[in-house]
């Protein structure tokens, strides 16, 4: 191999220098994906790799696999399943060397210098040591990781003779990250035209970052069906107030209110 000349007295590059750069790139991807991959020991289908079975043939499209936190390309292919075996298998790391990368070194030895690291699929008769196909997908892993930021509750106490509806329209609070929805039907108690009445206080985790005011639907069925609206306001301290916009008497108040929590 030709001698590498470094001007100005610099140091020549060694094989370990390139290995260091390669390892650093792998660690960077591992750091980005670590939180999502950790529950699955670093083994997740990142994208592609659509899995289908026809007769005794497994077909998998090309894609990318994380194997022990390392991002690996998978070229796809068709795989024959022996009769009587389950149509499944495992992904694993396949390390080879490009023959064109053989180089003659200064000590006259010939060594492989271009390593190829890819994912391979092997038809298995038992559960494999890496990742059972079709495997956990990154989209599912991300959703599972974010589920810790999702919460719901029906535990808020009504006041001023207001009550929660029961059954399918029972009210609840739902929170995803900082996005909160207050949805459901209520049986109104005290409600006064042009005067605010406290009807409940929301739990701390479901309170808005700013006061929220909206018009919601109201209905009465006696002596005949009639529709109208009332004003609902939610304060940052969790207090929820209702105000009548007319002198009508309502049987049901339906709230569908969305806001950002603090």
ABEGO torsion letter per residue (X at the ends): XBBBBBBGGBBBBBAAAAAAAAAAAAAAAAAAAAAAAAAAGGBBBABEGBBBBBEABBBBBBEBBBBGGBBBBBAEEBBBBBBGBBBBEBBBBBBBBBAAABBBBAAGBBBBABBBBBBBBBBBABBBABBBOAEBBAAAAAAAAAAAABBBBABBBBBGGBBBBBEAABBBBBBBEABBBBBEBBBBBBBBBGBBBBABBBBAAABBABBBBBBBBBBBAOABBBBBBBBBBBBAAGBBBBBBABABBBABBBBBBBBBBX
